[in-house]
Amino acid sequence: MVKIAKVSVIVPAYNVSKYIKEALISLEQQTFTDFEVLIVDDGSTDDTADIVQKFCQRDSRFKLLQKSNGGLSSARNHGIRHAQGEYIALLDGDDVYHKDKLANHALRLYREADVGVVYSASQAIRDDGKSTFISLSGKPVDENPEIALLCKNFVGHGSNAMFRRCLIDEVGDFDESLRSWEDVDFWLRIAATGKWRFYREKQILVYYRVRSSGLSFNIVQMRNSGEMVIESALLRSPELIKPMLPTVYAYMYRYLSRLCLQSGDMQTARDFIDQALICDKSIFSKDVRSLVTLMSVRMAPLGKLAVKRSLG
């Protein structure tokens, strides 16, 4: 039997006592078994740690790390610093893996030496765990991964990727100064090396939870973080990115508009859609999700109702 490198699964957890059990059970059920799970309790004030301890007591692969609250990037970095595996997988404490997630991705990294990051299609679930109509294929909108990531984060969310541990030594860890877009920034730094390939598995192998209680976004903070990440990418690859800036900003404004739509802030959603149209209206004819966002904002009452029904 082929011996594939060990995987370290990093699970940042902050006040997720309602969900963490389901996340960890999905790891217990993995068909690939040579892994460790590092659950980083990032200063939770609920009983997250008590629930995690029960898993640690019955399975030595599960380890609880506790620290004061420092945010998502801080928790991920803390876990990675304690990891023993050659491959790093990320799973947020409220999301769930398909049973073949680790097996599929570890085998891909083992077989293809030029693949640095592997991810899959994913399905959104509601707060109660039921499926929604929302899915992410992970298909990039551009052949160049830097441009594609700046336009739409094709990895999709923070529970989807597995990557080689050596990439941390090469490009650094997650930027703790960013309060959002931190995963996009990390993938962009990997893409900018020109050495590593991102591999997309078309099968849905992860389920990410969209919580109704989490639909209140700090839009100003998200916009500022997005602009910081774009500027950093521009400094790294000016000739590549500068001609694409109107399109990149159009996608960013479209994304912010969708978040405002989800949280019910219809006026701000319309303002961001208008800015996206000014920057590059062609994205709405090229990208189906962008067109759906545009139509939802323009048909605001119906769009708001569809989002509410989907998320329960």
N, C-alpha and C positions, 0 to 999 in steps of 0.2 A: 504494500500500500504506500502511495506517495505521501511523504511527510511535508505538509504545508506549514508555513510559518504561523506562529501563535498570534492571535488577535487580542488586542486590548480594547474593550468597549468602554468608552467614557460616557457616564450618565450624569450630567449636571442636574441637580435637584433643588428647587427652592419652593417650599410650601406646596408640594404636589402629593400630599398624602391621599388624595382622592384618586390619583391616577398611577402612582408609582408601582403598585402591586401588579397591575396589568402589564406595564412596561417590562418589569423584571420576569414575570411569567413567560413573556414572549422570548426572553433570552434563555430561560430554562428549557424551552421547547425547541431550541435550534438543532438542526441536523448536524451541524458542525460543532464539535465539542471542545476543541483545544483553544479555549479563550479564558480571559479573566474579565471581570466586570468591576470597574472602579466607579462607585456611586459617590459623587461629590456633593455632600450636603452643604449648600452655600448659605449657611446661617438661617436655616428654616426655623420658624416659630411654631409650627404645627408638629404633628407626630410622624413626619416623614422618616426621620432617623430610626424611630422605633420599628416601623414597618420594614425598613431595609435590614435592620439587625436580624430579623427572623430569617431572611434569605441567607445572610452571612453565616448564621449558625447551622443551617442545614446543607450549605454548599460552599466549600472552601474557595471556589472560583469567584465568589462575590465578596467584595471588600468595601467597607464604608470609610470614606475620608470626610472629615468635617473641618470647616473653616468659617471665618467671619464672612458676612455677605460682601461680595465684590463684583457681582454681575456674571453674566453668562460666559464671557471670554475668560475671566479670571478663574471660573470653575473648570472650564475645559483645560486651560493651561495647567492648573493644579493637578488634574487627573493625568494629563499627558506626562508630566514630570515624574509621576509615580508608576507609569506604565512599563511593563516588561515585554510587551509584544513587539514584533516587527511591523505589524499592521495596526493602524488605529481606526476604530469605528466610532461614530458618534450617534448617540440616541438621547434625545431630550426625555426628561422624566415623565412626560405626559403622552408620549407617542409609543408606537407598537411596531415591532418587526414581524414580517412574515417568517415562517420557520426556516426557510431556505436562504434568508438574507446573508448571513455570514458565510455559508458554504459557497454560494454563488460568487460573492465578491472576493473572498480569499483565494479561490481557485483562479479567478481572472488575474489577480495580481501575481500569483505564482507562475502562471503560464506565459504572461506577456510582460517582459522586462521593461518595456517602454511605457507601460501604463502606470501612472502615478496615483490617479484617483479613479475610483469606480463608484457608480451610483446607479439608481434604478428609477423607473416610473413609480409614482406614489399616488395614494388615494387619501382624500380628506375624510375624516370622521368627525362626528359631532361631539359635543361635550359628554353625551351619554354613550359614546362608542359606536353609534349607528353610522352607516356609510352615508355620504352625501353624493351629489352628482358631480362634485368637483374632483378632478384628477389632474395630475401633472405628468406629461409624457417625458419631460427632460430633454426634449430635442432642441439643440441650440438654434438660434435664429441666424447665425453666421458661422462660416467655416472656421474663422479665426476665433479661438477660445477667449481671447482678451476682449474683443469686440462683443462677442456673444454674451459674456458675463456682465459687461457693462450695460447691455441692453435689457437682458432678462437673465436672472440667475438660474441657469438651466439645472443646477444641482437641486434647486427648489427650496430647501429648508434645512434646518440644522440636524436632522435625524437621518440623513440619506447617504452620506458618503463614507467610504472606507479609503484610507490612503496610507502610503508607506511612511513609517516613522522617520526615515531619513530626510523627508521633506522639511521637517521642523528644523533640522540642523542647517538645511540649505536656504530656506526663505524666512525663518523665524516663526514664532508662534502667533496666536490670535492677538490682535491689537486691543489691549484692554482700555485704551482711551476712546474707542468707538463704542457708542451705546446701541448702535444698530449697523447693519451692513458689514459686520465684522467677518462673517463667513465669506461674503463676496470678496472682500479685501484679501483674505487668505488665499482663495482660489485664484485671484488675479495675480498674486505674487508667484504662485506656482506656474501659471500659464505664461508669465513673462519670461521665465527661464528658457522657454523654447525646447526644453529637454523631455518634458513629460506629457503624456497623452491622457485625456479624460475619456473614460469608457462608459457608455450608456447602456444599461440593461433595460430592454423594452418592457420586461415583465414588472408588474406592480409587486414590490417587495417590502414596502414600508407604508404605514398608515399614520398620518400626522393629524393631530387633533386641533380643530379650530374651536376655541372656547368662546361662547357668547360673552362671558365675563371678561374676556381679553380683547374685546373689540373697541377699546378706547386707546387710541394711539397718540403718542406725542409726535405729531406731524412735523413740528418745527425741528425737533431733535433728529427725526428720521431724514428730513431734507438736508440738514446740516451734515449729518454723517455721510449721506449719499454724495454730496458735493465734495467732501473731503476725500472720499475713496476715488471719485472720478479724477480729482486733481492729482492724487498720488499716482494713479495709473497713467495720466498724461505726462507726468515727469519721467516715468520709466520708459514710456514708448511714445514720444511726441509725434513722430512721423506717421505712426499707425493710427493714433487715436484722434489727433487734432482735426482731420477732415471729417471724422465721424461724430464730433461733439453735438451738432444739432440733433442727430438721431438718438444719441445716448441720452441727452436731456429730455427728449420727447418721451422716451420709454420711462425715464425716472418720474416725470410728471404724470404719466399714465398710471404708473404703479401707485403713486401717492393718491391719485384720484380714486383708485379702486379701494384703497384702505379707508378713505373718507366715506365712500359709498357704503362699505361694510359697517362702519360705525354710525352711520346715519347723518353725517354732516354733509348734506347735499349741496349747500352753497360752495363750500370749499372744494368739493369734488368737481363741481362745474368750473371753478376757477382753474384748477390744475389741468382739466381736460382742455380748456381754452389755451393754456400755455403749451401743452403738448402739440396742439394743432398748429400753433405759431412756429414751433421749433421744427417739426417735420410731420406733416399730415399723412405722409405716405405709410407710416407704420400701421395705420388703421386699415389699409387695404392689403398689407402684407402679413399681418399677424391677427389670427382669429380672436385670441383673448383680448387684444387691444380693441378690436372692433366691438366685442361684447361689452367691454367697459364703457366705450363711447355710447353705445346704444342704451346701456343701463342708466348712465348719467342723464342722457337726453330724455329718457323715459323714466324719470326718477321714481315716481310712486311704484311702478311695476317692478323696477329693479330692486328697490328696497324690500318689497314684499317677497321677491324670489330669494334674496339672501336670507331673510328671516326664516322662511320655510325650510330652506336647506340646512340651516344651522340649528333648527329647533328652537 
